[in-house]
């Protein structure tokens, strides 16, 4: 009888653990729908960044941080995708909640050509719970692709998606 009770208890603990793990995975590995035009962004010089100026262009948006290993690992592939696209038609926007000073120091050591801006609130406040989180929007602002985690952005299929106009 005692063995059966222990087995039931063990099964119950495993079931609860699995449910909590699934909930955490869903909460932190899902990219929320975001409208970049409604975010409060500033340039590294502290000037308000108006994302409405990006209308009519394909938009690659990457939420990242200077301390995030996966974010830093995927930067060279983002740069490669940037180098393979028409900059008149595709904008690469790198958004962080790090301070402009931190980002400037990062760019001094790593002079990436993408557009870097700062979010004027915490990433978690807009629903970004895991970084890197990336989006591709078409020239009309429709979300074409989202990805949570590190990815090789220089993949031919992704570059083709970015260049589809």
ABEGO torsion letter per residue (X at the ends): XAAAAAAAAAAAAAAAAAAAAAAAAAAAABBBBBBAAABBBBBAAGBBBBAAAABGBBBBBBBBBAABAAAAAAAAAAAAAAAABBAAABBBBBBBABBAAAAAAAAAABBBABBBBBBABBAAAAGBABOBBBBBBBAAGBBABBBBEBBBAABAAAAAAAAAX
